[in-house]
Amino acid sequence: MRKTGIAGLGVLAVAFCALAPAQIRSFTLEEMVDVADDAVHGEIVSSEVFRVDSPIDGPELYFTRLKIEGRSLNTGNQLTVEVTFHGGFLSETEGVYNSEAPSKDDIQTGNTVVVFYSWTDNMGGEVAGNALVASHGGLFRSIPNWQGFAVLGRGDGYAVRNNTMLEDLEQGLVQLYRAKDLEDDVQEQGR
């Protein structure tokens, strides 16, 4: 009985350690830019859920891939980008819910959004692509108004905290990305 209790504690410790890294992280706009390759403002033109069965990472890994047509908020160039995150459903009974994924309402085809993304070689199951930074914290809905677009803030702990005009957000992002590029250049020259 004592061996069973010790083995049970060991299993709990391993389970706790496995779950510990999955903590929610808050991002300022500066921290988001440090992590993100780019941010795009555009329309979600498609949403696809796919399943991967991996001999290493396990069976039934579900991912959602959004295709967004819009404009880089770093360079101003028109672009189409696919952004992927964990979770999604192929049908009502096949898939997996991810509490950190954007809400179903946020990722509807036709929505206009600001999305921060970063290239990842392996999101699990050898899936490579542009990963949504900070899960649901890297996607912000935007709505048109008489001045242009308003980006809907999500409150404390999010990169876009308050509702803000897209033009103002873009100006701030351009400055942050320029500073990031300069810092990267300085580090490259120092090597």
Secondary structure, 3 states (H helix, E strand, C coil): CHHHHHHHHHHHHHHHHHHCCCCCCCCCHHHHHHHCCEEEEEEEEEEEEEEEEECCCEEEEEEEEEEEEEEECCCCCEEEEEEEEECEECCCCCEECCCCCCCCCCCCCCCEEEEEEEEECCCCCCCCEEEECCHHHHEEEEEEECCEEEECCCCCCCCCCCCEEHHHHHHHHHHHHHHHHHHHHHHHHCC
